Amino acid sequence: MKNKLTWNELEREVFTPEEIAASRARVQIISAVIEARKEKGLSQQELADLTGVKQPAIARLENGNISPSVDTLNRLLIPLGKKIAVVDE
C-alpha cells in the first residue's frame, strides 16, 4: 500500500517553488482586500460604488477567479486606507 502524501508534499511534487510562492502571494492579496473591505463595513456593491470597480469584478477577484492589475488593486485598496507594499520574505 502506497503512503498518502500530505498537501505540502503533493504541492512540492506538482508545482515549482515559484508557482507555490505566486499562489501564496495571490491568496494573501485576496485575503487583504476582503479583510480591508470588511473592516470598513462595506459590501462589495458599496466598494464598487466607492471605487468605480464593478461589483462582479470585485466578486471574481475575491473568489480568486481573476488576477487583478496593480492599478485595480490600488483603486480598491487606497479608499480602504491600505496600500500595496513589497516586502522581503
Biopython code that builds the backbone (N, CA, C, O; Angstrom):
import numpy as np
from Bio.PDB.StructureBuilder import StructureBuilder

atoms = [
    (1, "MET", "N", (0.832, -1.171, 0.000)),
    (1, "MET", "CA", (0.000, 0.000, 0.000)),
    (1, "MET", "C", (0.884, 1.245, 0.000)),
    (1, "MET", "O", (1.834, 1.346, 0.777)),
    (2, "LYS", "N", (0.563, 2.173, -0.868)),
    (2, "LYS", "CA", (1.342, 3.386, -1.021)),
    (2, "LYS", "C", (0.967, 4.397, 0.059)),
    (2, "LYS", "O", (-0.202, 4.544, 0.413)),
    (3, "ASN", "N", (1.990, 5.095, 0.579)),
    (3, "ASN", "CA", (1.718, 6.132, 1.573)),
    (3, "ASN", "C", (0.997, 7.297, 0.928)),
    (3, "ASN", "O", (1.289, 7.670, -0.208)),
    (4, "LYS", "N", (0.059, 7.867, 1.656)),
    (4, "LYS", "CA", (-0.645, 9.047, 1.178)),
    (4, "LYS", "C", (0.254, 10.261, 1.396)),
    (4, "LYS", "O", (0.935, 10.378, 2.415)),
    (5, "LEU", "N", (0.239, 11.152, 0.425)),
    (5, "LEU", "CA", (1.024, 12.373, 0.531)),
    (5, "LEU", "C", (0.228, 13.441, 1.269)),
    (5, "LEU", "O", (-0.995, 13.519, 1.157)),
    (6, "THR", "N", (0.947, 14.256, 2.021)),
    (6, "THR", "CA", (0.306, 15.429, 2.600)),
    (6, "THR", "C", (0.141, 16.447, 1.480)),
    (6, "THR", "O", (0.738, 16.311, 0.412)),
    (7, "TRP", "N", (-0.687, 17.487, 1.735)),
    (7, "TRP", "CA", (-0.868, 18.528, 0.719)),
    (7, "TRP", "C", (0.469, 19.174, 0.378)),
    (7, "TRP", "O", (0.764, 19.389, -0.798)),
    (8, "ASN", "N", (1.280, 19.487, 1.383)),
    (8, "ASN", "CA", (2.564, 20.141, 1.124)),
    (8, "ASN", "C", (3.489, 19.261, 0.283)),
    (8, "ASN", "O", (4.201, 19.764, -0.587)),
    (9, "GLU", "N", (3.484, 17.969, 0.533)),
    (9, "GLU", "CA", (4.313, 17.054, -0.261)),
    (9, "GLU", "C", (3.814, 16.996, -1.702)),
    (9, "GLU", "O", (4.609, 17.057, -2.640)),
    (10, "LEU", "N", (2.515, 16.879, -1.875)),
    (10, "LEU", "CA", (1.936, 16.842, -3.215)),
    (10, "LEU", "C", (2.195, 18.155, -3.944)),
    (10, "LEU", "O", (2.548, 18.165, -5.123)),
    (11, "GLU", "N", (2.016, 19.252, -3.233)),
    (11, "GLU", "CA", (2.251, 20.576, -3.820)),
    (11, "GLU", "C", (3.693, 20.680, -4.351)),
    (11, "GLU", "O", (3.917, 21.162, -5.461)),
    (12, "ARG", "N", (4.650, 20.230, -3.554)),
    (12, "ARG", "CA", (6.068, 20.290, -3.976)),
    (12, "ARG", "C", (6.361, 19.362, -5.152)),
    (12, "ARG", "O", (7.265, 19.631, -5.942)),
    (13, "GLU", "N", (5.600, 18.269, -5.273)),
    (13, "GLU", "CA", (5.790, 17.355, -6.406)),
    (13, "GLU", "C", (5.216, 17.923, -7.698)),
    (13, "GLU", "O", (5.768, 17.701, -8.775)),
    (14, "VAL", "N", (4.113, 18.654, -7.594)),
    (14, "VAL", "CA", (3.380, 19.112, -8.767)),
    (14, "VAL", "C", (3.813, 20.497, -9.241)),
    (14, "VAL", "O", (3.876, 20.754, -10.444)),
    (15, "PHE", "N", (4.109, 21.384, -8.300)),
    (15, "PHE", "CA", (4.383, 22.775, -8.643)),
    (15, "PHE", "C", (5.832, 23.151, -8.367)),
    (15, "PHE", "O", (6.499, 22.555, -7.521)),
    (16, "THR", "N", (6.297, 24.143, -9.093)),
    (16, "THR", "CA", (7.642, 24.665, -8.849)),
    (16, "THR", "C", (7.588, 25.581, -7.627)),
    (16, "THR", "O", (6.516, 26.057, -7.254)),
    (17, "PRO", "N", (8.737, 25.827, -7.005)),
    (17, "PRO", "CA", (8.750, 26.764, -5.871)),
    (17, "PRO", "C", (8.202, 28.148, -6.257)),
    (17, "PRO", "O", (7.556, 28.810, -5.445)),
    (18, "GLU", "N", (8.460, 28.573, -7.482)),
    (18, "GLU", "CA", (7.961, 29.871, -7.944)),
    (18, "GLU", "C", (6.439, 29.878, -8.042)),
    (18, "GLU", "O", (5.794, 30.859, -7.672)),
    (19, "GLU", "N", (5.864, 28.782, -8.543)),
    (19, "GLU", "CA", (4.406, 28.671, -8.647)),
    (19, "GLU", "C", (3.755, 28.654, -7.262)),
    (19, "GLU", "O", (2.703, 29.259, -7.050)),
    (20, "ILE", "N", (4.389, 27.962, -6.338)),
    (20, "ILE", "CA", (3.874, 27.904, -4.968)),
    (20, "ILE", "C", (3.909, 29.294, -4.342)),
    (20, "ILE", "O", (2.935, 29.718, -3.720)),
    (21, "ALA", "N", (5.020, 30.004, -4.502)),
    (21, "ALA", "CA", (5.150, 31.348, -3.937)),
    (21, "ALA", "C", (4.127, 32.299, -4.552)),
    (21, "ALA", "O", (3.527, 33.107, -3.842)),
    (22, "ALA", "N", (3.926, 32.211, -5.854)),
    (22, "ALA", "CA", (2.964, 33.080, -6.530)),
    (22, "ALA", "C", (1.548, 32.795, -6.043)),
    (22, "ALA", "O", (0.767, 33.723, -5.831)),
    (23, "SER", "N", (1.216, 31.533, -5.868)),
    (23, "SER", "CA", (-0.109, 31.164, -5.388)),
    (23, "SER", "C", (-0.342, 31.678, -3.972)),
    (23, "SER", "O", (-1.416, 32.196, -3.666)),
    (24, "ARG", "N", (0.645, 31.538, -3.124)),
    (24, "ARG", "CA", (0.504, 32.014, -1.738)),
    (24, "ARG", "C", (0.385, 33.533, -1.683)),
    (24, "ARG", "O", (-0.387, 34.071, -0.889)),
    (25, "ALA", "N", (1.150, 34.224, -2.528)),
    (25, "ALA", "CA", (1.066, 35.686, -2.574)),
    (25, "ALA", "C", (-0.326, 36.118, -3.028)),
    (25, "ALA", "O", (-0.905, 37.055, -2.478)),
    (26, "ARG", "N", (-0.850, 35.437, -4.024)),
    (26, "ARG", "CA", (-2.188, 35.752, -4.532)),
    (26, "ARG", "C", (-3.245, 35.589, -3.449)),
    (26, "ARG", "O", (-4.134, 36.429, -3.310)),
    (27, "VAL", "N", (-3.148, 34.512, -2.685)),
    (27, "VAL", "CA", (-4.090, 34.277, -1.590)),
    (27, "VAL", "C", (-3.968, 35.385, -0.548)),
    (27, "VAL", "O", (-4.981, 35.858, -0.033)),
    (28, "GLN", "N", (-2.751, 35.802, -0.232)),
    (28, "GLN", "CA", (-2.550, 36.879, 0.746)),
    (28, "GLN", "C", (-3.167, 38.186, 0.252)),
    (28, "GLN", "O", (-3.798, 38.906, 1.026)),
    (29, "ILE", "N", (-2.989, 38.493, -1.024)),
    (29, "ILE", "CA", (-3.534, 39.728, -1.585)),
    (29, "ILE", "C", (-5.056, 39.709, -1.544)),
    (29, "ILE", "O", (-5.684, 40.676, -1.111)),
    (30, "ILE", "N", (-5.644, 38.609, -1.993)),
    (30, "ILE", "CA", (-7.107, 38.494, -1.990)),
    (30, "ILE", "C", (-7.637, 38.612, -0.563)),
    (30, "ILE", "O", (-8.622, 39.310, -0.322)),
    (31, "SER", "N", (-6.993, 37.940, 0.374)),
    (31, "SER", "CA", (-7.418, 37.987, 1.776)),
    (31, "SER", "C", (-7.331, 39.407, 2.323)),
    (31, "SER", "O", (-8.200, 39.833, 3.084)),
    (32, "ALA", "N", (-6.291, 40.137, 1.942)),
    (32, "ALA", "CA", (-6.127, 41.519, 2.420)),
    (32, "ALA", "C", (-7.241, 42.417, 1.899)),
    (32, "ALA", "O", (-7.746, 43.269, 2.630)),
    (33, "VAL", "N", (-7.626, 42.229, 0.643)),
    (33, "VAL", "CA", (-8.714, 43.036, 0.077)),
    (33, "VAL", "C", (-10.023, 42.741, 0.815)),
    (33, "VAL", "O", (-10.740, 43.662, 1.207)),
    (34, "ILE", "N", (-10.325, 41.477, 0.998)),
    (34, "ILE", "CA", (-11.563, 41.086, 1.690)),
    (34, "ILE", "C", (-11.561, 41.625, 3.118)),
    (34, "ILE", "O", (-12.551, 42.203, 3.567)),
    (35, "GLU", "N", (-10.461, 41.437, 3.825)),
    (35, "GLU", "CA", (-10.364, 41.892, 5.212)),
    (35, "GLU", "C", (-10.521, 43.417, 5.314)),
    (35, "GLU", "O", (-11.233, 43.914, 6.187)),
    (36, "ALA", "N", (-9.855, 44.150, 4.420)),
    (36, "ALA", "CA", (-9.945, 45.616, 4.444)),
    (36, "ALA", "C", (-11.376, 46.074, 4.164)),
    (36, "ALA", "O", (-11.871, 46.997, 4.810)),
    (37, "ARG", "N", (-12.034, 45.435, 3.210)),
    (37, "ARG", "CA", (-13.423, 45.789, 2.884)),
    (37, "ARG", "C", (-14.328, 45.546, 4.087)),
    (37, "ARG", "O", (-15.162, 46.385, 4.429)),
    (38, "LYS", "N", (-14.154, 44.394, 4.720)),
    (38, "LYS", "CA", (-14.999, 44.044, 5.869)),
    (38, "LYS", "C", (-14.698, 44.932, 7.073)),
    (38, "LYS", "O", (-15.608, 45.276, 7.827)),
    (39, "GLU", "N", (-13.419, 45.309, 7.264)),
    (39, "GLU", "CA", (-13.054, 46.218, 8.362)),
    (39, "GLU", "C", (-13.785, 47.549, 8.239)),
    (39, "GLU", "O", (-14.151, 48.157, 9.245)),
    (40, "LYS", "N", (-13.995, 47.995, 7.013)),
    (40, "LYS", "CA", (-14.709, 49.246, 6.769)),
    (40, "LYS", "C", (-16.229, 49.053, 6.777)),
    (40, "LYS", "O", (-16.987, 50.017, 6.677)),
    (41, "GLY", "N", (-16.657, 47.800, 6.897)),
    (41, "GLY", "CA", (-18.087, 47.509, 6.944)),
    (41, "GLY", "C", (-18.783, 47.707, 5.616)),
    (41, "GLY", "O", (-19.966, 48.047, 5.571)),
    (42, "LEU", "N", (-18.050, 47.495, 4.530)),
    (42, "LEU", "CA", (-18.597, 47.722, 3.189)),
    (42, "LEU", "C", (-18.986, 46.412, 2.515)),
    (42, "LEU", "O", (-18.304, 45.397, 2.655)),
    (43, "SER", "N", (-20.081, 46.456, 1.790)),
    (43, "SER", "CA", (-20.440, 45.340, 0.922)),
    (43, "SER", "C", (-19.614, 45.469, -0.357)),
    (43, "SER", "O", (-18.975, 46.494, -0.592)),
    (44, "GLN", "N", (-19.632, 44.443, -1.160)),
    (44, "GLN", "CA", (-18.952, 44.529, -2.460)),
    (44, "GLN", "C", (-19.550, 45.655, -3.293)),
    (44, "GLN", "O", (-18.815, 46.378, -3.965)),
    (45, "GLN", "N", (-20.862, 45.817, -3.261)),
    (45, "GLN", "CA", (-21.513, 46.867, -4.046)),
    (45, "GLN", "C", (-21.111, 48.250, -3.549)),
    (45, "GLN", "O", (-20.878, 49.155, -4.350)),
    (46, "GLU", "N", (-21.030, 48.416, -2.248)),
    (46, "GLU", "CA", (-20.604, 49.706, -1.704)),
    (46, "GLU", "C", (-19.169, 50.024, -2.097)),
    (46, "GLU", "O", (-18.848, 51.173, -2.400)),
    (47, "LEU", "N", (-18.302, 49.012, -2.095)),
    (47, "LEU", "CA", (-16.925, 49.219, -2.537)),
    (47, "LEU", "C", (-16.895, 49.559, -4.022)),
    (47, "LEU", "O", (-16.114, 50.404, -4.457)),
    (48, "ALA", "N", (-17.737, 48.908, -4.784)),
    (48, "ALA", "CA", (-17.833, 49.201, -6.216)),
    (48, "ALA", "C", (-18.254, 50.654, -6.441)),
    (48, "ALA", "O", (-17.672, 51.353, -7.270)),
    (49, "ASP", "N", (-19.257, 51.099, -5.705)),
    (49, "ASP", "CA", (-19.736, 52.478, -5.835)),
    (49, "ASP", "C", (-18.642, 53.474, -5.461)),
    (49, "ASP", "O", (-18.525, 54.537, -6.070)),
    (50, "LEU", "N", (-17.847, 53.125, -4.460)),
    (50, "LEU", "CA", (-16.789, 53.998, -3.967)),
    (50, "LEU", "C", (-15.601, 54.076, -4.929)),
    (50, "LEU", "O", (-14.962, 55.121, -5.050)),
    (51, "THR", "N", (-15.310, 52.967, -5.611)),
    (51, "THR", "CA", (-14.075, 52.870, -6.396)),
    (51, "THR", "C", (-14.261, 52.914, -7.900)),
    (51, "THR", "O", (-13.314, 53.198, -8.634)),
    (52, "GLY", "N", (-15.479, 52.633, -8.373)),
    (52, "GLY", "CA", (-15.692, 52.543, -9.811)),
    (52, "GLY", "C", (-15.355, 51.181, -10.396)),
    (52, "GLY", "O", (-15.517, 50.963, -11.597)),
    (53, "VAL", "N", (-14.887, 50.263, -9.558)),
    (53, "VAL", "CA", (-14.654, 48.882, -9.994)),
    (53, "VAL", "C", (-15.991, 48.165, -9.857)),
    (53, "VAL", "O", (-16.594, 48.176, -8.784)),
    (54, "LYS", "N", (-16.452, 47.551, -10.918)),
    (54, "LYS", "CA", (-17.781, 46.925, -10.905)),
    (54, "LYS", "C", (-17.850, 45.789, -9.878)),
    (54, "LYS", "O", (-16.883, 45.058, -9.664)),
    (55, "GLN", "N", (-19.018, 45.666, -9.256)),
    (55, "GLN", "CA", (-19.213, 44.643, -8.220)),
    (55, "GLN", "C", (-18.906, 43.234, -8.709)),
    (55, "GLN", "O", (-18.272, 42.475, -7.975)),
    (56, "PRO", "N", (-19.328, 42.841, -9.927)),
    (56, "PRO", "CA", (-18.974, 41.484, -10.364)),
    (56, "PRO", "C", (-17.460, 41.261, -10.454)),
    (56, "PRO", "O", (-16.982, 40.153, -10.213)),
    (57, "ALA", "N", (-16.711, 42.304, -10.798)),
    (57, "ALA", "CA", (-15.251, 42.182, -10.851)),
    (57, "ALA", "C", (-14.685, 42.002, -9.446)),
    (57, "ALA", "O", (-13.746, 41.233, -9.243)),
    (58, "ILE", "N", (-15.263, 42.716, -8.476)),
    (58, "ILE", "CA", (-14.826, 42.546, -7.088)),
    (58, "ILE", "C", (-15.125, 41.128, -6.616)),
    (58, "ILE", "O", (-14.297, 40.508, -5.950)),
    (59, "ALA", "N", (-16.302, 40.612, -6.958)),
    (59, "ALA", "CA", (-16.670, 39.243, -6.579)),
    (59, "ALA", "C", (-15.711, 38.238, -7.202)),
    (59, "ALA", "O", (-15.263, 37.309, -6.529)),
    (60, "ARG", "N", (-15.392, 38.416, -8.483)),
    (60, "ARG", "CA", (-14.460, 37.492, -9.152)),
    (60, "ARG", "C", (-13.075, 37.565, -8.515)),
    (60, "ARG", "O", (-12.417, 36.540, -8.342)),
    (61, "LEU", "N", (-12.635, 38.760, -8.169)),
    (61, "LEU", "CA", (-11.341, 38.918, -7.505)),
    (61, "LEU", "C", (-11.355, 38.192, -6.165)),
    (61, "LEU", "O", (-10.452, 37.415, -5.858)),
    (62, "GLU", "N", (-12.396, 38.456, -5.366)),
    (62, "GLU", "CA", (-12.477, 37.854, -4.033)),
    (62, "GLU", "C", (-12.622, 36.337, -4.092)),
    (62, "GLU", "O", (-12.218, 35.644, -3.158)),
    (63, "ASN", "N", (-13.187, 35.816, -5.162)),
    (63, "ASN", "CA", (-13.314, 34.365, -5.326)),
    (63, "ASN", "C", (-12.062, 33.733, -5.923)),
    (63, "ASN", "O", (-11.965, 32.511, -6.028)),
    (64, "GLY", "N", (-11.106, 34.570, -6.312)),
    (64, "GLY", "CA", (-9.867, 34.059, -6.896)),
    (64, "GLY", "C", (-9.993, 33.702, -8.354)),
    (64, "GLY", "O", (-9.136, 33.000, -8.893)),
    (65, "ASN", "N", (-11.048, 34.171, -9.013)),
    (65, "ASN", "CA", (-11.273, 33.824, -10.412)),
    (65, "ASN", "C", (-10.543, 34.725, -11.393)),
    (65, "ASN", "O", (-10.417, 34.384, -12.570)),
    (66, "ILE", "N", (-10.061, 35.870, -10.925)),
    (66, "ILE", "CA", (-9.278, 36.758, -11.783)),
    (66, "ILE", "C", (-8.060, 37.240, -11.008)),
    (66, "ILE", "O", (-8.057, 37.263, -9.778)),
    (67, "SER", "N", (-7.040, 37.619, -11.742)),
    (67, "SER", "CA", (-5.867, 38.240, -11.149)),
    (67, "SER", "C", (-5.916, 39.723, -11.498)),
    (67, "SER", "O", (-5.734, 40.093, -12.658)),
    (68, "PRO", "N", (-6.159, 40.569, -10.510)),
    (68, "PRO", "CA", (-6.314, 41.988, -10.803)),
    (68, "PRO", "C", (-4.978, 42.645, -11.137)),
    (68, "PRO", "O", (-3.915, 42.182, -10.724)),
    (69, "SER", "N", (-5.063, 43.722, -11.886)),
    (69, "SER", "CA", (-3.864, 44.510, -12.169)),
    (69, "SER", "C", (-3.494, 45.310, -10.928)),
    (69, "SER", "O", (-4.298, 45.450, -10.006)),
    (70, "VAL", "N", (-2.287, 45.828, -10.912)),
    (70, "VAL", "CA", (-1.850, 46.681, -9.817)),
    (70, "VAL", "C", (-2.747, 47.916, -9.750)),
    (70, "VAL", "O", (-3.103, 48.362, -8.659)),
    (71, "ASP", "N", (-3.110, 48.463, -10.893)),
    (71, "ASP", "CA", (-3.998, 49.625, -10.914)),
    (71, "ASP", "C", (-5.340, 49.321, -10.248)),
    (71, "ASP", "O", (-5.843, 50.134, -9.471)),
    (72, "THR", "N", (-5.917, 48.170, -10.542)),
    (72, "THR", "CA", (-7.193, 47.792, -9.927)),
    (72, "THR", "C", (-7.029, 47.590, -8.434)),
    (72, "THR", "O", (-7.876, 48.024, -7.654)),
    (73, "LEU", "N", (-5.956, 46.941, -8.030)),
    (73, "LEU", "CA", (-5.722, 46.765, -6.593)),
    (73, "LEU", "C", (-5.612, 48.115, -5.894)),
    (73, "LEU", "O", (-6.177, 48.302, -4.817)),
    (74, "ASN", "N", (-4.894, 49.050, -6.496)),
    (74, "ASN", "CA", (-4.782, 50.385, -5.909)),
    (74, "ASN", "C", (-6.144, 51.065, -5.822)),
    (74, "ASN", "O", (-6.459, 51.693, -4.811)),
    (75, "ARG", "N", (-6.945, 50.947, -6.863)),
    (75, "ARG", "CA", (-8.292, 51.548, -6.854)),
    (75, "ARG", "C", (-9.130, 50.996, -5.711)),
    (75, "ARG", "O", (-9.933, 51.718, -5.120)),
    (76, "LEU", "N", (-8.945, 49.716, -5.397)),
    (76, "LEU", "CA", (-9.701, 49.089, -4.322)),
    (76, "LEU", "C", (-9.119, 49.398, -2.942)),
    (76, "LEU", "O", (-9.864, 49.671, -2.001)),
    (77, "LEU", "N", (-7.815, 49.356, -2.823)),
    (77, "LEU", "CA", (-7.181, 49.454, -1.510)),
    (77, "LEU", "C", (-7.040, 50.871, -0.979)),
    (77, "LEU", "O", (-7.238, 51.100, 0.214)),
    (78, "ILE", "N", (-6.704, 51.822, -1.831)),
    (78, "ILE", "CA", (-6.454, 53.183, -1.345)),
    (78, "ILE", "C", (-7.668, 53.761, -0.613)),
    (78, "ILE", "O", (-7.499, 54.324, 0.468)),
    (79, "PRO", "N", (-8.890, 53.645, -1.160)),
    (79, "PRO", "CA", (-10.051, 54.154, -0.409)),
    (79, "PRO", "C", (-10.307, 53.400, 0.901)),
    (79, "PRO", "O", (-11.007, 53.898, 1.782)),
    (80, "LEU", "N", (-9.745, 52.216, 1.019)),
    (80, "LEU", "CA", (-9.898, 51.426, 2.238)),
    (80, "LEU", "C", (-8.794, 51.730, 3.250)),
    (80, "LEU", "O", (-8.730, 51.128, 4.321)),
    (81, "GLY", "N", (-7.919, 52.687, 2.883)),
    (81, "GLY", "CA", (-6.830, 53.063, 3.785)),
    (81, "GLY", "C", (-5.668, 52.102, 3.761)),
    (81, "GLY", "O", (-4.898, 52.029, 4.719)),
    (82, "LYS", "N", (-5.531, 51.361, 2.673)),
    (82, "LYS", "CA", (-4.455, 50.380, 2.536)),
    (82, "LYS", "C", (-3.613, 50.721, 1.314)),
    (82, "LYS", "O", (-4.029, 51.503, 0.460)),
    (83, "LYS", "N", (-2.425, 50.127, 1.238)),
    (83, "LYS", "CA", (-1.589, 50.298, 0.062)),
    (83, "LYS", "C", (-0.826, 49.019, -0.206)),
    (83, "LYS", "O", (-0.664, 48.175, 0.675)),
    (84, "ILE", "N", (-0.365, 48.890, -1.428)),
    (84, "ILE", "CA", (0.432, 47.738, -1.826)),
    (84, "ILE", "C", (1.878, 48.002, -1.371)),
    (84, "ILE", "O", (2.394, 49.108, -1.533)),
    (85, "ALA", "N", (2.507, 46.999, -0.815)),
    (85, "ALA", "CA", (3.892, 47.119, -0.406)),
    (85, "ALA", "C", (4.651, 45.863, -0.807)),
    (85, "ALA", "O", (4.107, 44.759, -0.781)),
    (86, "VAL", "N", (5.890, 46.041, -1.171)),
    (86, "VAL", "CA", (6.760, 44.908, -1.480)),
    (86, "VAL", "C", (7.694, 44.725, -0.291)),
    (86, "VAL", "O", (8.405, 45.647, 0.109)),
    (87, "VAL", "N", (7.678, 43.529, 0.261)),
    (87, "VAL", "CA", (8.477, 43.250, 1.461)),
    (87, "VAL", "C", (9.320, 42.002, 1.264)),
    (87, "VAL", "O", (8.990, 41.139, 0.451)),
    (88, "ASP", "N", (10.391, 41.916, 2.002)),
    (88, "ASP", "CA", (11.212, 40.710, 1.984)),
    (88, "ASP", "C", (10.463, 39.590, 2.678)),
    (88, "ASP", "O", (9.674, 39.830, 3.592)),
    (89, "GLU", "N", (10.714, 38.364, 2.242)),
    (89, "GLU", "CA", (10.076, 37.207, 2.880)),
    (89, "GLU", "C", (10.813, 36.839, 4.133)),
    (89, "GLU", "O", (10.433, 35.889, 4.817)),
]
sb = StructureBuilder()
sb.init_structure("model")
sb.init_model(0)
sb.init_chain("A")
sb.init_seg("    ")
for serial, (resi, resn, name, xyz) in enumerate(atoms, 1):
    if name == "N":
        sb.init_residue(resn, " ", resi, " ")
    sb.init_atom(name, np.array(xyz, "f"), 0.0, 1.0, " ", f" {name:<3s}", serial, name[0])
structure = sb.get_structure()
